[in-house]
Amino acid sequence: MAPAFKKKPKRVLADSPHKAPKGLPEPKKHKRSVVTKKVETIEDDDEDLMEAAATGKYDDDAFEDNLSDANDDWEDPSDDESTKETNEEKEPTEETEQGTKKKLSRKAIKIRGGELEGMKETAELFKSNIFKLEIEELLAEVSAKYEHHKALEKALHHIKAVFDVIPDGKEMLLHDFKKDMLKKNKIETPFPHPQPAVDANYKFAFKRPVAMHIVGGYALKAVAKLKDPFNVDVAVEMPESVFQEKDSMNHRYFYKRACYLAVLAHAIKKSNLGLKLEFSTLNGDMRKPVLLVKPTQDKSEVDFTKTKCVIRIMPCISSQTFPVPRLAPGRNNVRSKEDENETLKPTPHYNASLLMDTTFTSNLAFLYQHSKACAAFKDSMVLAKTWLHQRGLTSTHEYHSGFNAFLFSMLTGYLLQGGKTGTGKKLANGHSSYQLVRGTIDFLATHDFKQDPVFIGHSDREEFSVTAFSENYDVVIVDISGTVNLAAKMTLAALSQLQHEAKLAMAYFNDTTDRFEALFLKNAKDIKCKFDNLLRLSASKATLQHYDQAAKADYANPLEFFAKKVGNILEKGLTNRADLISVDYTTPATWSVDASVPETDEQAVLTIGLILNSDHAPRLVDQGPDPQQKEAAQAFRDFWGKKSELRRFKDGSIVESVVWQTHGYENKSLIVQKIVSYLLHHHLSIAAEDIHYWAGQLYPFINYSKSTPENLLSPELCLNGFQPLMAAFSQFTKQLRSVDSALPLVISNIYPAAASLRQSTVSLPHPVDFASISNYPTTLRYIDAIDVIVQLERSSRWPEDLGALQNVKQAFYLKIAEQLKATTGASSVPVQDICELNPLASNSYLDVYFHGFVFRCHLHVEQEGEVLKAIIASKRETKSRKELATKALTAYETQFIHQRAHTFAIQAVCNRFTAYSSTVRLVKRWFGCHLLSSQVPEEWIELVCAATFLESQPWVPATSAMSGFSRVLELLATWDWQRTPLIVDLEGDMSTSVRETITKKFDELRSQNPQITQGAMVVATSQDLEGKWWSSVKPSKVMAIRIQALAKASCSVLDQIILSGESKDIKRVFATPMDAYSVILPLKTERCTRYFQSLHPQAKFMSTTHSVGSDMGDCTYAGFDPVTEFVHEIERTFGHSVMVFYNKYGGDKIALVWDPTVAVPKLWKVRIDYNSVPVDMTKRGILKPAKDSKEVSKLAQPNFEAILFEIKRLGEGLV
């Protein structure tokens, strides 16, 4: 490509004349070749420029103008006209603003009409006014400020001056040239692999460059300031005389190109400009090294550090250097002596790599034409670069998609002008940048590139026919010459990933909710969050043996060859089990100019990511063709090997098939792992130790330890999951409904209200043998009480007195227990909660022992809530009684309204997303392992997890526990909770107005409480607009900060583990640092009833043969957890001065942190909230003034030692 600039009077930059730097001779003038290629018609004032751009023939003045004009705005012939119209419209505006109550004049009405038209136009061009403002703000942020690039201009001028005076070199054999360059100049010639033969007799002689062009996005003023420095591409055109006619064969062109680049590197190094030089590759193509020029921060005139860019020197040639037909897709250009008697395979990728060096200027001419005709074209390029960067779709040394912003822009230009017949035209020059980007992305998402290759231009030669391109490339996007496939490096896997991301983007564009952040601001490249299954594959010797001579001829990098081969194998084997298969690898980013080109060794890896289809991934059988179809059946058997077998199915069909025998959700979710491992071993002989597969490593953290007694906790629990409990609950509801005929009132509804019934408990619920409960040791005696809401029909006979109402409810419990015993034989125990001290609160329930589970029934009487509201509203009631009623009403609504609604919503999420249950269980385990069980409500955790599934942007919803868990950690690590609430759309139909209401209420909360003493991490839903249900009290601000710090650390550990392949280290994610706590209280493990739920319980504490098993006798205690009760007691008694941390899921220690705000000495008073001691009291209990004071201070501070003693006394027998 060539520079894009307008025709203006010559302007010479200061300190950058035609003169060469000191010490170098003056440049010689070269004859310019005649223009032979015609470009499509454009404005007359640009004809000479575009004609030059078509062939890349520039004079020195043009180059200087290019640099100087890069800081000027583009000329628009309509500027004067539009400015005039704008001024005419603005004139009457001031007149209307002078008197707001005056009747509007016709001019004012006309202005108002213009505003309405403008709003309508904005909606059409930018989706909405808000979206337009967001795009404008983004463009202002990422667009380069070209007027600040003076140092870069000077660096480019000096580099050109250096190149212009390089003397011609003498002819040398390639190996002699390499030795001489390294010995004399310390420059290693970057020959691509394979290296030229030692006995190669072709020679290289350097000739001064024909021209030097600024190409790429910088020439079009369309660079984007993203995380990585942007590129300033400089194409240095090599003279035709450097090459011979046959240099297009057997890598000879690439060898001479490397020699030419080494001379350019030496020239810059010798000039002492103070620039840093490195070699890299052009879009990951190992055949084509480029020279990177970077600043050294020496604050010289050429120090362009502040520009945050890298200059790329790229040797190129004219399109007439070699006969183009010889480089057609179906031709072979890499031959050896052994191939003389064999049929030669085409080398389409080799040919395309060479031809692309001829297209820089012609492609820029094409893009420049559209940037002049379409005002928003350059802005659309910036937006496209941002989108591609955030989605990881741009080819770099880490991502080899074969796609980039240049290709995106070429497709935009194609859609603006159409194909040869004009049929492809789908965009117009009047479109906005938003419309251009959206239209191009829509084309990417919906176009069938295999059936309908894209031809921007066409060639009349048969060698460049549609068939020739389609047969040799996976993806075809041909340039304006009709001879070069710009997408030659794209594989089908890369195309699938591009189209996957494009479809996601279109869904965001079409969403009524503003998804601008997901489109352009969120980084979607995190592989642990993006993919459900992830594997890293070592390029071992067994793998390298498939990289034969034919593959080496066409693929310069063995990893490129394997990425394509592995992708094709997995796509054929997984079929619709996977929605996306991504195969990528890493190439050297840069290397020193005095170092050899890095080789691919056995340490190189392929990174394969799979996005699974939740409906098809767990499929047990893959059916193949009928055995009568002999060719297809044989192909099926060859592909699947020994796994293929002939089977008869229920419908009577007999077909070839592959069966993956397994049971249980967890095992079924790992079927894809079995398939991938088998296929890689069968086709590529890749051993299991060379594969690091990430899929089921987290399941052990939510399953019972192997040290638990199998006679009490069956190993089959993980196979059945929550199904036994759900079946028991379904049967229980039927039995409960059958007894309402004996009750005064009919049971209208039965609602689940427990975490286990929404499949979100860390440990799987297990049935207990109540008859032999005495055989269970204390450490296994925790039996979850499963809350159930039993709603009775309304009746006017309920008493209005709350005490009498509670007595009637207890009578109902007794009657229900009696009937259940008579009809089903189930034992039931009515319980009055003596720990409930509020006389107005509900304090009774019914525990039903049914099929090994305990269902805790709570009667819901609507009149109870109405009576409490009446007490609160009454003017006759006392203040203290109203306070009790308020607390009782809060508990009533939480238990009977909020819990019920929450359970139904989470059950719906579980049914919709198969990975949600495992994800939320892992996240709860993570919170428990970090001793945060008492600091975060379970419901809050469930909503946070639901948010990553219901609004999974910028990814699709997770299908595995691994990706789901990673996304929740990523959300916790990046959530700006101080400024933003987490909005969870549980129903999936939340309107924009509701979201705005939630945001408004959150802003009001923050303005009223800037210290954030409550409602730190607010989670809001359409039913809970203020987020008061589950996030009003906990987590606190301090806990929010700690949660975020722990989440960031966990994400970092996960990244390290995935890169290292050490799956055993994943336990570090669930290990918490203990040095942050003031006191750690070890508990008596044998008294912890939930100890069996811990990650690593010791078998000696769970033995059924020792007397420890009979500590609790033969009584069954539902929901008995002494550790949790102890923690609650500490919080009730000392919560104002100490924060308590523990692991509810089997933890055997409690950590305490003294509240730093309370530790500050305060003026002593009688009713101080905590155990205190005068600040001037000595250890012996004597009051003694401080050294600088004559009197004893009246300040007191918490007596932490005494408080700790009281806590230990409170936990006597457990601590």
C-alpha positions, -999 to +999 in steps of 0.1 A: +000+000+000+011+036-005+006+069+013-027+087+012-024+125+010-038+153-009-023+175-036-010+207-019+019+231-024+052+216-012+060+222+025+094+213+038+096+203+074+122+219+097+154+199+102+142+173+077+153+185+042+165+165+013+199+165+028+213+134+043+226+132+079+261+142+085+287+118+074+266+103+046+269+111+009+241+129-009+214+106-024+215+097-061+184+102-082+168+072-098+148+068-130+111+062-123+093+035-143+062+043-163+028+038-148+011+007-164-018+001-141-050+021-142-071+028-111-108+035-110-119+070-117-118+095-088-117+133-085-094+151-109-073+168-083-062+134-070-056+116-103-019+121-102-016+109-066-037+078-072-019+070-104+013+070-085-002+050-056-013+023-081+023+015-090+041+029-060+062+053-080+068+084-059+093+112-061+111+126-031+088+156-029+058+134-027+072+115+003+079+148+021+044+160+014+031+127+027+047+132+060+039+168+064+003+164+052-003+135+077-011+162+102-036+181+081-073+175+078-087+159+047-102+183+022-139+180+017-154+199-013-187+202+005-172+219+036-180+255+025-215+246+015-223+227+048-207+255+069-229+280+051-260+260+058-251+255+094-245+292+099-279+300+084-296+277+108-278+289+138-285+326+133-321+327+147-311+305+177-299+334+198-331+353+191-353+325+205-332+321+236-336+358+245-373+355+256-384+320+266-420+330+271-424+347+237-444+330+209-421+311+186-414+327+153-414+308+120-377+307+121-377+292+156-403+266+145-381+258+115-352+253+139-372+230+162-382+211+131-345+208+122-338+195+157-364+168+153-350+158+119-316+157+134-327+134+162-344+112+136-313+112+115-292+103+145-314+074+153-310+061+118-273+067+116-262+057+151-290+035+166-297+061+193-284+094+206-267+077+235-250+053+212-238+082+190-223+100+220-206+068+231-191+063+197-179+099+195-164+096+230-146+064+220-133+078+188-120+109+206-102+085+231-086+061+206-080+083+176-044+095+172-035+132+176-015+135+144-004+171+152+017+157+181+038+134+159+066+158+150+093+135+164+079+106+145+080+127+113+116+136+118+125+099+125+108+089+092+126+117+073+159+106+087+153+070+079+144+079+043+175+100+040+195+071+053+180+047+028+185+071-001+223+071+003+230+035+009+256+025-017+250-004-041+266-036-029+287-061-047+274-096-057+279-122-031+267-158-025+240-159+001+260-177+028+290-154+021+267-124+025+254-137+058+288-144+072+301-110+061+271-091+075+274-109+109+312-105+111+315-069+101+282-054+111+268-077+139+236-081+119+222-117+115+205-121+082+170-133+090+168-161+065+135-180+069+134-217+074+145-238+056+178-220+054+194-217+019+216-246+010+253-242+017+261-250-019+235-225-033+251-207-061+227-178-066+239-144-055+226-112-040+237-076-047+221-047-029+206-019-050+192+013-036+154+013-030+132+025-058+108+042-034+097+044+002+060+046+010+040+052+042+013+026+040-013+011+062-036+028+086-012+057+094-012+068+058-050+070+059-050+087+093-070+057+107-048+043+135-063+034+168-045+040+201-051+007+219-032-012+245-003-022+222+016+005+202+002+011+168+023+004+137+036+030+112+042+008+082+069+019+058+071-002+025+106+000+010+103-010-027+132-032-039+144-027-075+135-053-100+172-056-109+178-073-075+159-104-087+161-129-114+132-145-132+134-177-112+138-161-078+101-167-073+109-204-067+123-223-038+123-194-013+149-175-033+128-143-032+125-146+005+162-152+010+171-120-010+143-101+008+160-111+041+194-099+027+178-066+017+163-062+051+196-068+068+213-041+047+185-017+057+190-026+094+227-020+091+222+014+075+200+026+103+223+011+129+253+028+113+236+062+111+236+066+149+201+080+150+196+066+184+169+041+174+164+006+187+162-022+160+145-056+162+133-082+138+098-095+138+074-111+113+047-096+091+014-109+105+030-140+118+044-151+084+079-166+092+089-162+055+087-124+058+106-108+085+102-071+091+124-045+108+110-028+139+123+006+147+116+018+182+127+049+202+153+046+229+139+074+251+170+095+246+149+127+243+165+135+209+147+150+180+138+116+167+126+102+201+090+094+193+083+076+226+053+097+234+036+087+201+035+051+214+041+035+180+065+012+162+079+018+128+078-013+106+102-015+077+087-039+051+106-047+019+083-050-011+084-053-049+064-041-079+038-063-095+060-066-126+090-081-108+078-117-115+053-131-139+021-132-119+006-163-136+035-184-122+023-175-087-013-186-093-030-206-065-027-239-084+010-236-093+039-252-074+070-230-067+089-251-042+106-281-057+135-304-049+156-329-068+135-357-053+103-342-068+114-343-104+095-376-111+065-369-089+033-350-093+039-316-077+014-303-052+004-267-054+019-242-030-009-217-027+002-202+006+037-197-005+025-181-037+001-157-018+029-148+006+051-136-022+023-119-042+012-099-011+045-080-012+032-065-045-001-052-032+007-025-006+003+005-029-026-008-049-046-017-019-040+017-003-052+033-034-084+014-032-089+023+005-079+059-001-105+062-028-132+052-004-119+074+024-123+104+000-158+093-012-171+083+023-167+108+051-171+082+078-148+056+063-118+064+085-138+065+117-152+031+108-117+018+104-109+030+139-140+014+153-133-018+135-098-019+149-111-015+184-137-042+180-112-066+164-086-059+191-110-065+220-122-098+205-087-111+197-094-113+160-064-094+148-034-115+138-005-110+162+023-132+174-003-147+199-033-148+177-031-162+141-066-156+127-053-146+093-077-116+097-070-080+106-082-045+104-069-042+068-090-071+056-120-056+075-115-023+057-111-040+023-145-057+029-160-024+038-147-010+006-161-040-013-195-035+002-194+002-007-187-005-044-198-040-050-182-067-071-176-068-108-213-067-116-221-044-086-241-071-069-222-070-036-229-033-029-246-031+005-233+001+020-235+037+008-211+066+011-236+086+032-236+060+059-222+068+094-192+050+109-217+029+130-236+018+099-204+010+080-191-012+109-224-028+115-229-035+078-195-051+075-199-072+106-234-083+094-217-094+062-191-114+081-218-130+102-241-141+074-219-145+043-211-181+031-174-176+021-171-212+010-199-211-015-195-175-025-159-163-024-153-125-023-137-110-053-131-073-051-114-074-085-114-101-112-087-114-135-095-128-170-068-155-167-080-190-161-053-195-134-071-170-112-106-183-116-131-187-088-125-225-089-087-221-087-090-200-055-117-221-039-098-254-044-066-241-027-078-219+001-102-223+030-113-186+027-111-164-004-110-126-004-093-115-036-078-081-040-086-055-067-061-071-091-080-104-090-048-123-084-040-122-047-060-139-019-058-115+010-072-142+033-048-169+023-037-175+060-073-179+073-083-214+082-119-227+085-114-226+123-104-189+121-134-182+099-157-199+123-143-178+152-147-146+132-182-154+122-190-165+158-179-131+171-197-113+143-229-130+152-225-120+188-218-084+177-250-084+156-270-096+186-256-067+206-264-043+179-300-055+177-304-057+215-328-030+229-304-027+259-273-006+252-244-031+246-218-006+236-195-017+265-197-053+254-190-044+218-160-020+221-149-017+257-148-052+272-117-074+265-130-108+253-096-124+248-094-141+282-092-178+272-102-192+306-135-172+304-141-175+267-138-213+262-157-241+280-128-266+273-092-256+269-062-276+260-026-269+253-009-293+230+029-298+229+045-301+195+064-332+202+085-353+179+056-377+173+037-347+160+065-332+139+068-364+118+036-354+100+052-322+089+065-338+056+082-322+026+049-312+009+038-294+041+071-277+045+069-264+009+037-245+016+038-238+053+068-220+067+059-227+103+050-263+114+026-248+140+007-232+112+003-265+095-007-283+127-032-257+137-050-262+104-047-300+106-059-303+142-087-279+136-100-300+107-098-332+127-117-318+156-143-301+135-150-334+118-150-354+150-170-331+173-196-321+147-224-302+165-210-309+200-189-277+197-202-244+185-167-231+180-132-247+177-103-222+181-068-234+174-040-209+180-002-208+186+025-184+195+052-172+172+082-151+182+071-115+188+106-100+182+142-110+182+175-091+182+191-081+149+222-100+159+203-132+167+192-160+144+156-165+135+139-185+163+131-221+153+100-241+163+110-266+190+093-292+211+084-266+237+060-249+212+024-255+219-010-252+203-038-237+223-072-251+215-104-236+228-138-252+225-172-235+230-196-264+236-232-268+226-250-276+258-277-297+240-253-319+220-220-320+239-232-347+264-245-370+236-235-406+242-237-419+206-225-406+172-243-423+143-225-428+110-236-440+076-254-472+066-229-501+059-245-503+024-228-470+016-194-486+013-172-456+007-188-435+034-188-463+059-151-471+052-143-434+056-162-434+089-143-465+101-109-450+090-116-418+109-128-434+142-106-465+141-113-491+168-141-469+183-163-475+153-188-504+155-219-516+138-250-512+160-287-517+157-309-489+172-345-489+185-359-476+152-345-507+135-316-489+117-282-506+115-254-480+111-218-474+119-216-457+153-193-445+181-205-449+217-191-431+247-203-451+278-206-429+309-231-419+336-238-388+356-238-351+347-201-345+355-189-375+335-212-366+306-198-331+306-163-346+300-173-367+269-158-341+246-125-344+264-126-382+258-133-376+221-106-350+216-079-370+234-088-401+213-088-383+180-055-366+186-039-399+196-055-418+167-046-394+139-015-376+152+000-401+177-001-375+204+004-391+238-018-381+268+012-366+286+016-341+258-020-328+264-030-304+292-068-305+291-088-281+312-124-293+318-131-312+350-103-302+373-128-283+396-153-311+402-134-326+432-139-293+450-177-298+451-177-336+456-172-354+489-136-364+497-125-400+491-117-402+528-154-401+538-169-435+547-185-451+517-211-469+537-225-435+549-218-414+518-222-434+486-197-427+458-227-427+434-239-394+448-219-375+422-236-396+395-271-388+406-266-352+417-297-335+430-321-359+414-328-380+445-337-349+465-359-335+438-377-368+434-382-370+472-395-334+473-419-341+445-433-371+463-434-352+496-455-324+481-480-350+469-482-366+503-486-332+520-514-322+497-532-354+505-536-345+542-553-311+536-587-328+537-582-333+574-573-296+579-597-267+586-581-249+556-569-262+523-532-261+513-532-238+483-496-240+474-463-256+484-431-237+475-394-247+477-373-222+496-340-239+502-306-237+484-306-275+479-340-273+461-325-247+437-294-270+432-269-245+447-255-262+478-218-268+478-222-305+488-247-327+472-276-336+495-274-371+507-302-393+522-296-403+558-306-436+574-324-422+604-328-456+620-291-460+623-282-424+630-262-435+661-236-451+638-228-417+622-198-399+639-203-364+651-183-351+621-210-365+598-241-356+618-251-324+599-284-330+582-296-301+561-331-287+570-347-281+536-371-251+539-405-255+524-433-229+524-468-242+529-493-216+519-529-220+533-559-205+517-571-171+530-597-171+557-613-144+579-612-167+609-575-161+615-571-141+648-557-106+646-536-111+677-502-123+666-497-145+697-530-163+691-521-166+654-488-183+662-507-207+685-531-216+657-502-222+634-487-246+659-520-264+661-519-268+623-483-282+626-496-308+651-525-318+629-503-321+598-478-342+617-505-365+629-519-370+594-485-376+578-478-402+604-511-419+598-510-419+560-473-423+552-456-433+584-433-403+581-420-389+614-427-352+620-416-329+648-433-295+655-406-272+667-408-238+686-377-218+681-367-205+715-338-185+700-364-162+684-367-135+710-390-112+690-426-119+703-441-107+670-420-129+647-429-163+635-412-188+658-424-223+649-421-248+621-426-285+613-396-309+606-407-339+584-383-368+581-391-382+547-370-406+525-337-397+542-342-360+540-356-334+565-382-310+550-387-280+573-423-267+567-432-231+573-469-221+572-475-190+552-505-170+564-510-138+545-529-122+575-497-123+595-480-098+573-511-076+572-512-075+610-476-065+612-481-037+587-511-025+607-490-023+639-463-003+621-489+021+606-509+025+639-506+057+659-516+040+691-487+015+692-455+023+711-422+030+694-406-001+707-434-023+695-433-008+661-396-015+659-403-051+668-430-053+642-407-038+616-380-065+623-407-092+623-421-079+590-387-079+574-381-115+585-416-124+573-411-109+538-377-124+535-389-159+544-422-160+526-419-136+497-383-129+489-370-165+494-399-179+474-394-156+445-356-160+446-359-198+446-382-199+416-359-175+397-327-195+404-345-228+395-353-213+362-317-203+357-306-239+366-330-254+341-319-230+314-281-233+319-266-267+326-234-253+340-250-228+364-254-253+393-218-264+393-206-228+389-225-215+419-215-244+440-178-238+432-182-201+439-197-208+473-169-232+480-144-204+470-161-180+494-160-206+522-124-215+517-115-178+520-134-177+553-162-154+540-192-176+548-205-152+575-198-121+554-218-128+522-254-141+519-258-172+498-286-156+478-262-128+469-237-153+456-264-170+435-274-137+419-239-128+411-234-161+394-267-158+376-256-124+362-226-141+343-251-165+326-280-142+319-259-113+306-228-132+296-214-104+274-189-103+258-191-141+256-219-166+251-232-183+283-208-208+298-214-245+292-188-257+317-181-252+353-145-241+345-155-212+323-185-203+346-163-202+377-136-181+359-162-156+347-176-151+382-141-145+395-134-121+367-167-102+374-158-099+411-123-088+402-134-060+378-167-049+391-167-012+399-191-017+428-186+018+442-201+034+411-222+007+395-249-017+407-250-053+393-283-055+374-295-091+371-323-097+346-338-129+360-369-128+338-350-118+306-374-089+297-360-060+318-368-028+300-344+002+296-366+023+319-363-003+347-325-003+343-325+035+345-347+034+376-322+010+392-293+032+383-311+063+396-319+046+430-283+034+433-270+070+426-294+083+453-281+057+477-245+067+471-253+104+474-270+098+507-244+075+520-210+084+504-191+065+531-209+033+519-217+021+554-243-002+538-251-015+504-215-019+492-219-044+464-255-038+453-272-065+433-306-054+419-333-072+400-367-062+385-384-072+417-358-056+439-349-023+423-329-010+453-310-042+459-322-044+495-332-080+496-298-096+497-272-068+496-283-040+519-262-052+549-236-076+536-211-076+521-198-045+538-174-021+522-144-037+539-155-071+527-161-058+492-125-047+490-112-080+503-135-100+479-121-080+450-085-085+461-090-122+465-108-125+431-079-107+413-054-130+430-074-161+420-077-150+384-039-145+383-033-179+398-057-195+372-038-178+344-005-191+357-018-226+361-032-228+326+000-216+310+022-239+331-001-269+327+002-278+364-034-288+371-026-299+407-018-263+416-054-253+411-059-259+448-041-226+453-072-208+441-090-222+472-062-215+497-065-183+517-037-163+534-040-164+572-017-136+580-044-109+577-063-120+608-058-107+644-067-140+661-072-176+648-092-199+671-088-236+663-119-257+670-122-292+681-126-311+649-145-340+664-172-315+674-177-300+640-208-316+625-201-304+589-164-315+589-172-341+563-179-313+538-144-299+539-120-303+511-095-325+528-111-342+559-090-366+578-104-402+580-095-405+617-122-379+626-149-398+605-143-433+618-175-453+625-156-478+648-146-454+676-167-440+704-166-406+688-195-418+666-219-419+695-213-384+710-248-371+699-266-404+707-294-417+686-313-384+682-316-368+648-309-330+649-319-312+617-297-283+607-275-286+638-242-267+631-225-257+663-198-238+645-223-216+627-243-211+659-211-201+677-203-175+650-238-161+651-234-158+689-201-139+686-216-115+660-247-108+682-225-102+713-193-087+700-202-077+664-196-040+671-159-046+679-149-077+660-154-093+625-157-130+624-145-152+595-150-189+590-157-216+565-192-229+568-185-259+546-165-281+570-141-255+584-125-262+618-111-228+627-125-193+632-106-161+625-112-128+642-103-093+631-106-064+656-125-035+641-100-008+635-126+020+638-134+008+674-097+004+683-094+042+684-096+054+721-128+072+729-141+092+759-152+067+785-189+064+793-212+041+813-230+025+784-201+019+761-208-009+736-178-031+744-155-044+771-131-014+776-101-005+796-086+030+803-058+039+780-036+048+810-040+015+828-009-006+831-008-044+827-010-047+865-043-028+865-029+005+879-039+038+865-008+059+857-007+091+837+013+091+805+048+106+805+037+139+789+006+143+810-001+151+847-036+137+849-050+103+841-068+104+807-105+098+805-102+079+772-109+042+770-101+016+744-114-019+737-101-046+760-094-070+732-077-095+756-108-097+778-131-099+747-111-128+734-113-145+768-151-141+768-154-155+732-134-185+743-156-190+773-186-187+751-173-215+729-162-238+757-163-274+745-159-263+708-128-240+710 
